[in-house]
């Protein structure tokens, strides 16, 4: 019961401090409202899904999307580069090993902010973009206005193609599972991963031509949109509250069931009671939020209805033609020469931040990979060599599967660092959440609300990354028999 008592004390202290802070801010006439979210703030952004946002909330949303663009793409590229660098560090080739060592030691010991500013300065010194130079061979353009490469974009049929590919994913998963079972039962090499990839590739090729068959989903999504339109806000509030209570009750029931055996239920300790109370308090807090914030239910209904209406229109308009197309970089020549909308263009600020966080984080990931591989007992490599496996085969089938159990926890920390390090983009003028939020609170004076939104956003991103990494850790865990 001591933990429950501590929880009550902590929650009570937080409520007391929040009330005191509110009274002090009100006494000093410091604005704390979130009305700017729906009001016009009169700012223009350098890039994003909306360069002229109508409201402060829309501007912050653009900043969030820009931050996620760099974070997600950076995590993917930094992981691939880091694995290559970690393997190169362990290479028997002296030159390759030393180049990887110099890279790691250099990148890790130069502050990331300095690297970002340096890369941005280098891009600014490149040749200008004009009509005479144009795209380099039509495929790769580098200038002081950024980098542009060919871009693949979806047409109306892309939604139908993706729906067809979802079916392909299910079939590929089934094939992979059957291949693994056959391999475990017979000991034969069945190539489960290659088989699943092959099935998915076949579905992708076939779907490129037959994707219009998925057009029947348009009326289905239309019916869903009409169903959401008929639901009242009060009914949705009740459903959400019931869902929260049922989830908490199910969690508590499953926990108690896990504590039971044929001989009866095990004795519960303070930590067990704390977990059940925490689940109940969380459900009650969710119910309180649902009923105290009616705008949440309205937003969910409107957003869901808009999403289904969008899907209805996309599935209904893609009954012919290709689902995808590709375009090479082009130039938009008016008074000034700029990149056109055809290619995938990285602005100087985006390129500087992206390259900086990728190169910096990849150095740490490389060391994690090297340490994880060295942590695998040497006898594993010797046993792989004894049965005739090559170095590459032993890495793929013996060493790396065991090393990733060690690599993933520190790898998750690097992912978290990369996501938070994107806030340094303000140094080169990239419109990430921090830069946009700074502009918003300079215009409105709502510093504390904007900072609170920053905190909630980065907390959500960090928790999402942690959940994904923890899920992978559980999947990689050795199953005890």
C-alpha positions in Angstrom: 0.0 0.0 0.0 3.0 2.3 0.3 3.2 2.8 -3.4 -0.5 3.7 -3.6 0.0 6.2 -0.9 3.0 7.7 -2.7 0.9 8.0 -5.9 -1.8 9.9 -4.0 0.8 12.2 -2.5 2.4 12.9 -5.9 -0.9 13.5 -7.7 -2.1 15.8 -4.9 1.2 17.7 -4.9 0.9 18.2 -8.7 -2.6 19.5 -8.4 -1.6 21.9 -5.7 1.3 23.2 -7.7 -0.8 23.6 -10.8 -3.4 25.6 -8.9 -0.7 27.8 -7.3 0.9 28.4 -10.7 -2.4 29.3 -12.2 -3.1 31.9 -9.5 0.4 33.4 -9.8 0.1 33.6 -13.6 -3.3 35.2 -13.4 -2.1 37.7 -10.8 0.8 38.8 -13.1 -1.6 38.9 -16.1 0.5 36.3 -18.0 -1.7 34.8 -20.8 -2.1 31.0 -20.6 -5.1 30.3 -22.9 -5.0 28.3 -26.0 -7.3 30.6 -28.0 -4.5 31.3 -30.5 -4.9 27.7 -31.8 -8.1 28.8 -33.6 -7.1 32.4 -34.4 -5.1 33.8 -37.2 -1.4 34.6 -36.3 -0.4 36.2 -39.6 2.8 34.2 -40.3 4.3 32.6 -43.4 6.4 29.5 -43.3 9.4 28.7 -45.5 8.2 25.1 -46.3 5.7 22.5 -45.3 2.3 21.2 -46.2 0.9 24.7 -45.7 3.2 27.7 -46.1 0.4 30.2 -45.2 -1.4 28.7 -42.3 -4.7 30.3 -41.4 -4.5 29.7 -37.6 -1.9 29.2 -35.0 -3.0 25.6 -34.6 -2.5 25.0 -38.3 1.0 26.5 -38.1 2.0 24.3 -35.2 0.6 21.3 -37.1 2.8 22.2 -40.1 5.8 22.3 -37.7 5.0 18.9 -36.3 4.7 17.4 -39.7 8.1 18.9 -40.7 9.7 17.5 -37.5 8.2 14.1 -38.2 9.5 14.1 -41.8 13.1 14.6 -40.6 12.7 12.2 -37.6 11.2 9.2 -39.5 13.5 9.6 -42.6 16.5 10.2 -40.4 15.9 7.1 -38.2 15.6 4.9 -41.3 18.7 6.2 -43.1 20.8 6.5 -39.9 20.0 2.9 -39.0 21.1 1.6 -42.4 24.3 3.8 -42.4 25.1 2.9 -38.8 24.9 -0.9 -39.4 27.2 -0.5 -42.4 29.7 1.5 -40.4 29.6 -0.9 -37.4 30.3 -3.8 -39.7 33.0 -1.8 -41.5 34.7 -1.1 -38.1 35.0 -4.9 -37.6 36.2 -5.5 -41.1 39.5 -7.5 -41.6 40.4 -4.9 -44.3 42.7 -2.4 -42.5 41.7 0.5 -44.8 37.9 0.0 -44.4 38.3 -0.5 -40.6 40.4 2.7 -40.2 38.0 4.8 -42.3 35.1 3.7 -40.2 37.0 4.4 -37.0 38.0 7.9 -38.2 34.4 8.6 -39.2 33.0 7.5 -35.8 35.6 9.4 -33.7 35.2 12.6 -35.9 31.4 12.7 -35.9 30.9 11.8 -32.3 33.3 14.5 -31.0 32.0 17.5 -33.1 28.8 19.0 -31.6 25.8 18.3 -33.8 24.9 22.0 -34.0 28.3 22.8 -35.4 27.9 20.1 -38.0 24.5 21.4 -39.1 25.7 24.9 -39.4 28.8 23.7 -41.3 26.7 21.7 -43.8 24.3 24.6 -44.3 27.3 26.9 -45.0 28.7 24.4 -47.5 25.3 24.2 -49.4 25.2 28.0 -49.5 28.6 28.2 -51.2 27.4 26.0 -54.1 26.8 27.3 -57.6 23.5 29.1 -58.1 20.6 27.7 -60.0 19.9 29.3 -63.3 18.6 28.6 -66.8 22.0 27.8 -68.2 23.0 25.2 -65.7 19.6 23.5 -65.2 19.3 19.9 -64.0 22.4 17.8 -64.1 21.6 15.2 -66.7 18.0 15.6 -65.7 18.3 13.4 -62.6 20.3 15.0 -59.9 20.5 18.8 -59.2 22.7 20.4 -56.5 22.8 24.1 -56.0 22.7 26.7 -53.3 18.9 26.4 -53.4 19.0 22.8 -52.3 19.1 19.3 -53.7 16.5 17.9 -56.1 16.1 14.3 -57.2 13.4 12.3 -59.1 10.2 11.9 -57.3 7.6 9.1 -57.3 4.1 10.4 -56.7 0.7 8.7 -56.5 -2.2 9.1 -58.8 -5.9 8.5 -58.1 -5.4 4.7 -58.4 -2.7 4.6 -55.7 -5.3 4.1 -52.9 -6.7 1.1 -54.7 -3.2 -0.3 -55.3 -2.4 0.1 -51.6 -5.6 -1.7 -50.7 -4.5 -4.5 -53.0 -1.1 -4.6 -51.3 -2.6 -5.0 -47.9 -4.1 -8.3 -49.1 -0.6 -9.1 -50.4 0.9 -8.4 -47.0 -1.5 -10.8 -45.4 -0.7 -13.5 -47.9 3.1 -12.9 -47.5 2.8 -13.1 -43.7 1.0 -16.5 -44.1 3.6 -17.8 -46.6 6.4 -16.7 -44.2 4.7 -18.4 -41.3 4.3 -21.7 -43.2 7.9 -21.6 -44.5 9.2 -21.1 -40.9 7.0 -24.0 -39.7 8.3 -26.2 -42.5 11.9 -25.3 -41.8 11.5 -26.0 -38.1 9.8 -29.4 -38.8 12.1 -30.7 -41.5 15.3 -28.7 -41.1 15.3 -27.9 -44.9 16.2 -24.3 -46.0 12.9 -22.8 -47.1 13.9 -19.1 -47.4 10.9 -17.7 -45.5 11.9 -14.0 -45.9 12.7 -14.3 -49.6 9.5 -16.2 -50.2 7.4 -13.5 -48.4 9.2 -10.7 -50.3 8.6 -12.6 -53.6 4.9 -12.9 -52.9 4.6 -9.2 -52.0 6.5 -8.3 -55.2 4.1 -10.5 -57.3 1.1 -8.7 -55.7 2.7 -5.4 -56.4 3.2 -6.1 -60.1 -0.3 -7.7 -60.5 -1.9 -4.9 -58.6 -0.3 -2.3 -60.9 -2.6 -3.6 -63.6 -5.7 -4.9 -61.8 -6.0 -2.3 -59.0 -9.4 -1.0 -60.2 -11.0 -4.1 -58.9 -10.7 -2.5 -55.4 -13.0 0.3 -56.4 -15.9 -1.4 -54.6 -14.4 0.0 -51.3 -15.5 3.5 -52.3 -19.2 2.9 -51.4 -18.1 1.1 -48.2 -16.2 4.1 -47.0 -19.1 6.3 -48.0 -21.4 4.2 -45.8 -18.9 4.6 -42.9 -18.8 8.4 -43.4 -22.7 8.5 -43.3 -22.7 6.3 -40.1 -20.3 8.7 -38.3 -22.4 11.6 -39.4 -25.4 10.1 -37.7 -23.6 9.6 -34.4 -24.2 12.3 -31.8 -21.3 13.8 -29.7 -22.9 12.6 -26.4 -23.2 9.0 -27.8 -19.5 9.1 -28.8 -18.6 10.4 -25.4 -20.4 7.5 -23.7 -18.8 5.0 -26.1 -15.3 6.3 -25.4 -15.9 6.3 -21.7 -17.2 2.7 -21.7 -14.3 1.7 -23.9 -11.8 3.1 -21.4 -13.5 1.4 -18.4 -13.7 -1.9 -20.3 -10.1 -1.8 -21.2 -9.1 -1.1 -17.6 -11.3 -3.9 -16.3 -9.9 -6.3 -18.9 -6.4 -5.4 -18.0 -7.0 -6.0 -14.3 -8.8 -9.3 -15.0 -6.0 -10.5 -17.2 -3.5 -9.6 -14.5 -5.4 -11.4 -11.8 -5.8 -14.4 -14.1 -2.0 -14.4 -14.7 -1.5 -14.5 -11.0 -3.7 -17.6 -10.6 -2.7 -21.2 -11.0 -4.1 -24.6 -10.2 -3.2 -24.2 -6.5 -5.0 -20.9 -6.2 -4.0 -17.2 -6.6 -0.6 -16.1 -5.6 -0.3 -13.5 -2.8 -0.5 -10.0 -4.1 2.2 -7.5 -3.1 2.2 -3.7 -3.1 3.4 -3.5 -6.7 0.6 -5.7 -7.9 -2.0 -3.5 -6.1 -0.3 -0.4 -7.6 -0.6 -1.8 -11.1 -4.3 -2.4 -10.7 -5.0 0.9 -9.1 -2.9 2.7 -11.8 -5.1 1.0 -14.5 -8.3 2.1 -12.8 -7.1 5.7 -12.2 -6.0 5.9 -15.8 -9.4 4.8 -17.0 -11.1 7.3 -14.7 -8.8 10.1 -16.0 -9.7 9.1 -19.6 -13.4 9.3 -18.7 -12.9 12.7 -17.1 -11.1 14.0 -20.2 -13.8 12.7 -22.5 -16.7 14.4 -20.6 -14.8 17.6 -19.6 -13.6 18.2 -23.2 -16.6 17.8 -25.5 -14.6 19.3 -28.4 -12.5 16.1 -28.4 -15.6 14.0 -29.4 -16.6 16.6 -32.0 -13.1 16.6 -33.5 -13.0 12.8 -33.7 -16.3 12.7 -35.4 -15.5 15.4 -38.0 -12.0 14.0 -38.6 -13.3 10.4 -39.1 -16.0 11.6 -41.4 -13.6 13.7 -43.5 -11.2 10.7 -43.7 -13.9 8.3 -44.9 -15.2 10.9 -47.4 -11.6 11.3 -48.7 -11.2 7.6 -49.1 -14.6 7.3 -50.9 -13.6 10.0 -53.4 -10.1 8.5 -54.0 -11.4 4.9 -54.4 -14.2 6.1 -56.7 -11.9 8.2 -58.9 -9.1 5.7 -59.5 -10.8 3.3 -61.9 -8.2 3.6 -64.7 -4.7 4.6 -65.4 -1.5 4.0 -63.5 -1.4 4.2 -59.7 2.0 5.8 -59.7 4.2 8.0 -61.9 7.6 9.5 -61.6 9.0 12.9 -62.6 12.5 14.2 -62.9 13.6 17.5 -61.3 12.5 20.6 -63.3 13.0 24.4 -63.1 10.4 27.1 -62.4 11.7 30.1 -64.4 9.9 33.3 -63.5 11.7 36.4 -62.2 13.9 34.1 -60.2 14.9 30.5 -61.0 13.7 28.0 -58.5 13.1 24.3 -58.4 9.7 23.2 -59.9 7.2 20.9 -58.3 8.2 17.8 -60.3 11.2 16.5 -58.4 11.8 15.7 -54.7 13.5 18.8 -53.5 15.4 19.2 -50.2 15.7 22.9 -49.2 19.1 24.0 -47.9 17.9 24.1 -44.3 16.1 20.7 -44.6 19.2 19.1 -46.2 21.5 20.5 -43.6 19.5 19.2 -40.7 18.8 15.9 -42.3 22.4 15.2 -43.3 23.6 16.4 -39.9 21.4 14.3 -37.7 21.9 11.2 -39.9 25.7 11.4 -40.0 25.9 12.2 -36.3 23.5 9.5 -35.1 24.9 6.9 -37.5 28.3 7.2 -35.7 26.7 6.2 -32.4 24.6 3.5 -34.0 27.8 2.1 -35.6 29.4 1.8 -32.2 26.3 0.1 -30.8 26.4 -2.4 -33.7 30.1 -3.1 -33.1 29.6 -3.6 -29.4 26.7 -5.9 -29.9 28.6 -8.1 -32.3 31.6 -8.3 -30.1 29.3 -9.2 -27.2 28.3 -12.4 -28.9 30.5 -15.3 -27.7 33.4 -16.0 -30.0 32.4 -19.7 -30.0 29.3 -18.9 -32.0 31.5 -17.7 -34.9 33.8 -20.7 -34.6 30.8 -23.0 -34.6 29.4 -21.3 -37.7 32.8 -21.7 -39.4 33.0 -25.4 -38.4 29.8 -26.2 -40.2 31.0 -24.5 -43.4 29.2 -21.1 -43.2 31.0 -18.2 -44.8 31.6 -15.0 -42.9 28.6 -13.3 -44.5 26.3 -16.3 -43.7 27.5 -16.5 -40.1 26.8 -12.8 -39.7 23.3 -13.0 -41.2 22.2 -16.3 -39.6 24.2 -16.6 -36.3 25.8 -13.4 -35.1 23.5 -10.5 -36.0 20.3 -12.2 -34.7 22.0 -12.6 -31.3 23.7 -9.2 -31.5 20.4 -7.3 -32.1 19.1 -8.5 -28.7 22.0 -6.4 -27.2 21.9 -3.6 -29.8 18.2 -2.6 -29.7 18.0 -1.0 -26.2 20.9 1.5 -26.8 19.6 1.8 -30.4 16.3 3.1 -29.0 18.1 5.7 -27.1 19.7 7.0 -30.3 16.4 7.1 -32.0 15.1 9.3 -29.1 18.1 11.5 -29.4 17.7 11.9 -33.1 14.0 12.9 -32.8 14.8 15.5 -30.1 18.0 16.8 -31.9 15.8 17.9 -34.8 14.9 20.9 -32.6 18.4 22.3 -33.5 16.8 23.1 -36.9 16.0 26.5 -35.6 19.7 27.4 -36.1 19.3 27.2 -39.9 15.8 28.5 -40.3 14.0 25.2 -41.0 10.3 25.3 -40.1 10.2 22.6 -37.5 7.9 22.7 -34.4 10.4 24.7 -32.3 11.0 27.3 -35.0 7.3 27.7 -35.8 6.3 27.7 -32.1 8.8 30.5 -31.4 7.3 32.6 -34.2 3.8 31.9 -32.8 4.5 32.9 -29.3 6.4 36.0 -30.4 3.2 37.0 -32.3 0.7 36.1 -29.6 2.7 36.3 -26.4 1.4 32.8 -25.4 4.8 31.4 -24.4 3.7 28.9 -21.8 0.9 27.3 -23.9 3.3 26.9 -26.9 6.0 25.3 -24.6 3.3 23.0 -23.2 2.5 21.9 -26.8 6.2 21.3 -27.4 6.5 19.1 -24.3 3.4 17.1 -25.2 4.5 16.6 -28.8 8.1 15.4 -27.9 6.7 13.3 -25.1 4.3 11.6 -27.5 7.1 11.0 -30.1 9.4 9.6 -27.4 6.8 7.3 -26.0 5.9 6.1 -29.5 9.5 5.3 -30.3 9.9 3.6 -26.9 6.8 1.4 -27.5 8.1 0.3 -30.9 11.6 -0.5 -29.6 10.2 -2.3 -26.6 7.9 -4.4 -28.9 11.0 -5.3 -31.0 12.9 -6.2 -27.8 10.1 -8.6 -26.8 10.1 -10.2 -30.2 13.9 -10.7 -30.1 13.9 -12.1 -26.5 15.0 -15.6 -26.1 12.0 -17.8 -25.4 12.7 -20.0 -22.4 11.4 -23.6 -22.6 
